[in-house]
């Protein structure tokens, strides 16, 4: 539209008389074009404007998060995922032949686990799942080439596993448990997501320009 106005006004000498009108139309557009997409505008009837940032927060203490922790794109952890993996740090001292895994140690409370969904990892080598009747057997080889068998007894109701090794694993052996929380048995554990909001106030800054036209 502005280009057509320019063509009509400036194509003949009479258009010179309308030059101030042309500048009045095009100048504001040129001044605003570079910043229109990047600026937040404030209504002319007010001297400030409020904007709000809405974000998610954990409503429960569950998994990697405590109630009130921010859940956003930079969050790293487990919250709604019910399949969990836990590393047993104290179970590979090189002398102990028994160990006990408790969900309470990691989740802060007794948490039921599903039948047929538990594995043991020895140096990140995965076993078969438990048999659904409270037992899990797994064999692995230590650094000396000796075969070691681990027998696991599971209590599904409270999320507890007793591990018994035929020979103490080598010191530094990484032992981990992977299991799935039985949320149907404890629906009160279902994690909640709440929302919070931050307020930011914008104040306008002034832009002043003057123009003179001499014909």
C-alpha positions as CSV (number, residue, x, y, z in Angstrom):
1,X,0.0,0.0,0.0
2,X,2.8,2.4,0.9
3,X,4.6,1.7,-2.3
4,X,1.5,2.5,-4.3
5,X,1.1,5.8,-2.4
6,X,4.8,6.6,-3.1
7,X,4.4,5.9,-6.8
8,X,1.3,8.2,-7.1
9,X,2.8,11.0,-5.0
10,X,6.3,11.2,-6.4
11,X,5.5,10.5,-10.1
12,X,4.6,14.1,-10.8
13,X,5.8,17.5,-9.6
14,X,2.6,17.9,-7.5
15,X,3.7,15.1,-5.4
16,X,6.5,17.2,-4.0
17,X,3.9,19.2,-2.0
18,X,2.7,16.0,-0.4
19,X,6.2,14.9,0.7
20,X,5.5,15.6,4.5
21,X,2.4,13.5,4.3
22,X,4.4,10.6,2.7
23,X,7.1,10.9,5.4
24,X,4.4,10.9,8.1
25,X,3.1,7.6,6.8
26,X,6.3,5.7,6.1
27,X,8.6,7.0,8.9
28,X,6.7,5.3,11.8
29,X,6.7,2.0,9.9
30,X,10.4,2.1,9.3
31,X,11.1,2.9,12.9
32,X,9.0,0.2,14.3
33,X,9.7,-2.6,11.7
34,X,13.1,-3.6,13.2
35,X,11.8,-4.0,16.8
36,X,8.1,-4.9,16.5
37,X,8.7,-8.7,16.8
38,X,11.1,-8.4,19.7
39,X,9.4,-5.9,21.9
40,X,6.5,-6.2,24.3
41,X,4.2,-3.3,23.8
42,X,2.6,-1.5,26.8
43,X,-1.0,-0.1,26.3
44,X,-0.9,3.7,25.8
45,X,-3.3,4.2,28.7
46,X,-0.9,2.7,31.3
47,X,2.7,3.3,32.3
48,X,3.4,-0.4,33.1
49,X,2.5,-3.9,32.0
50,X,2.6,-7.2,33.9
51,X,3.6,-10.5,32.3
52,X,3.6,-13.8,34.0
53,X,5.7,-17.0,33.7
54,X,3.8,-20.2,34.5
55,X,5.9,-23.3,35.3
56,X,5.4,-26.8,36.6
57,X,6.5,-27.9,40.1
58,X,6.4,-31.3,41.7
59,X,3.4,-31.7,44.0
60,X,4.8,-34.8,45.7
61,X,8.1,-36.1,47.0
62,X,8.7,-39.0,44.6
63,X,11.6,-40.3,42.6
64,X,14.3,-37.7,42.0
65,X,12.2,-34.7,43.1
66,X,10.9,-33.3,46.3
67,X,7.6,-31.3,46.6
68,X,8.1,-27.9,45.1
69,X,11.0,-28.7,42.8
70,X,10.7,-27.1,39.4
71,X,9.9,-29.5,36.5
72,X,11.1,-28.0,33.2
73,X,13.1,-28.8,30.1
74,X,16.3,-28.6,32.1
75,X,15.2,-31.0,34.8
76,X,17.0,-34.4,34.9
77,X,15.6,-37.2,37.0
78,X,12.7,-39.6,37.3
79,X,9.2,-38.7,38.5
80,X,6.4,-40.3,36.6
81,X,8.4,-43.2,35.2
82,X,7.6,-46.2,37.4
83,X,10.5,-48.5,36.2
84,X,13.5,-47.6,38.3
85,X,17.1,-48.7,38.5
86,X,19.2,-48.5,41.7
87,X,22.9,-49.1,42.3
88,X,23.8,-50.9,45.5
89,X,27.0,-49.2,46.5
90,X,27.7,-51.1,49.8
91,X,27.2,-54.5,48.3
92,X,30.5,-55.0,46.6
93,X,33.2,-54.5,49.3
94,X,34.9,-57.8,48.3
95,X,34.1,-59.7,51.5
96,X,30.3,-59.7,51.9
97,X,28.3,-62.6,50.6
98,X,24.9,-61.1,51.4
99,X,23.2,-57.8,50.7
100,X,19.7,-56.3,51.1
101,X,18.0,-54.0,48.8
102,X,15.2,-51.8,50.2
103,X,13.0,-49.4,48.2
104,X,12.8,-47.4,51.4
105,X,16.5,-46.6,51.2
106,X,15.9,-44.8,47.9
107,X,12.3,-43.7,47.9
108,X,12.0,-42.8,51.6
109,X,9.2,-45.2,52.3
110,X,8.2,-48.8,51.6
111,X,7.1,-49.1,48.0
112,X,5.4,-52.2,46.5
113,X,7.0,-53.7,43.3
114,X,5.4,-55.6,40.5
115,X,5.8,-59.4,40.2
116,X,7.9,-60.6,37.2
117,X,9.4,-57.1,36.6
118,X,12.7,-57.3,38.6
119,X,16.2,-57.8,37.2
120,X,19.6,-57.8,38.8
121,X,22.6,-56.2,37.0
122,X,26.1,-57.4,37.8
123,X,28.7,-55.1,36.1
124,X,25.8,-53.9,33.9
125,X,25.1,-57.4,32.7
126,X,21.3,-58.0,33.0
127,X,19.7,-61.1,34.4
128,X,16.4,-62.7,33.6
129,X,13.3,-61.3,35.4
130,X,12.1,-62.8,38.7
131,X,9.7,-65.8,38.5
132,X,6.8,-63.9,40.0
133,X,6.8,-66.1,43.1
134,X,9.5,-64.3,45.0
135,X,12.7,-65.7,43.6
136,X,15.4,-64.6,41.2
137,X,18.5,-66.6,40.2
138,X,21.5,-65.2,38.3
139,X,25.0,-66.4,37.5
140,X,28.1,-64.4,36.5
141,X,31.8,-64.8,36.3
142,X,34.3,-62.8,38.4
143,X,37.8,-61.6,37.4
144,X,39.4,-64.9,38.2
145,X,37.0,-66.8,35.9
146,X,35.0,-68.3,38.7
147,X,31.3,-68.6,38.4
148,X,29.2,-67.0,41.1
149,X,25.5,-67.5,41.7
150,X,23.3,-65.0,43.3
151,X,20.0,-66.0,44.8
152,X,17.4,-63.2,45.4
153,X,14.4,-63.5,47.6
154,X,11.8,-60.8,46.9
155,X,9.1,-59.2,49.1
156,X,6.8,-57.6,46.6
157,X,4.6,-55.8,49.2
158,X,7.3,-53.6,50.7
159,X,9.9,-53.6,47.9
160,X,12.7,-55.5,49.6
161,X,15.1,-58.0,48.1
162,X,17.6,-60.2,50.0
163,X,20.6,-61.2,47.9
164,X,22.9,-64.2,48.7
165,X,26.0,-64.9,46.7
166,X,27.8,-68.3,46.5
167,X,31.0,-66.4,46.8
168,X,31.7,-62.7,47.6
169,X,31.9,-60.6,44.5
170,X,35.1,-58.9,43.7
171,X,35.6,-55.5,45.3
172,X,34.2,-52.8,43.1
173,X,31.7,-55.0,41.3
174,X,28.7,-52.9,40.3
175,X,25.5,-54.4,41.4
176,X,22.2,-52.8,40.5
177,X,18.5,-53.6,40.8
178,X,15.9,-52.7,38.2
179,X,12.3,-53.0,39.2
180,X,8.9,-51.5,38.5
181,X,6.7,-49.8,41.2
182,X,3.3,-51.4,41.6
183,X,1.3,-48.2,41.6
184,X,-2.0,-50.1,41.6
185,X,-1.2,-51.5,45.0
186,X,-0.4,-48.0,46.3
187,X,-2.3,-45.4,44.3
188,X,-1.5,-42.8,46.9
189,X,2.0,-42.7,45.5
190,X,0.9,-41.3,42.1
191,X,2.9,-38.1,41.8
192,X,1.2,-34.8,41.4
193,X,2.1,-31.8,39.2
194,X,1.3,-28.3,40.4
195,X,1.8,-24.9,38.8
196,X,3.4,-21.8,40.1
197,X,3.7,-18.3,38.6
198,X,6.3,-15.5,38.6
199,X,5.3,-11.9,37.9
200,X,7.4,-9.5,35.9
201,X,6.6,-5.8,35.5
202,X,7.6,-3.9,32.4
203,X,8.0,-0.1,32.3
204,X,8.1,1.8,29.0
205,X,11.1,3.7,27.8
206,X,10.6,6.8,25.7
207,X,11.6,7.3,22.1
208,X,11.7,10.8,20.8
209,X,12.2,12.0,17.3
210,X,11.6,15.2,15.5
211,X,11.6,16.0,11.8
212,X,11.4,19.2,9.8
213,X,10.5,19.6,6.1
214,X,11.4,22.5,4.0
215,X,9.9,22.9,0.5
